[in-house]
Amino acid sequence: MKKKIGYEFKKSLYCEECDCGCVEVKQGKDKIFVRSTFRQEDVVEFTFDEWEVFVKGVKSGEFDIQK
C-alpha cells in the first residue's frame, strides 16, 4: 500500500532530543493542520498562504524565545 506524501502528521527530528511535547504538522489537500503531541484531538487548520507567512516569520527569527 502506497503512502500519500504530505498527508501524515510530522514532527521535527529535534523532538527526539527533548523530553517534551512537540508540534506536529500535516499538509492536507488545501490546508495545513497543526496539533500538539500532548493534545492530538485539538487540531488547528491554516490556509497555505497563512502558513507560508508564518514560516517566513519563524525563519527570520520573529518567534525566537527570549531566554
Buried (B, 14 or more C-beta within 10 A) or exposed (E): EEEEEEEEBEBEEEBEEEEEEBEBBBBEEEEBBBBBEEEEEEEEBBEEEEBEEBEEEEEEEEEEEEE
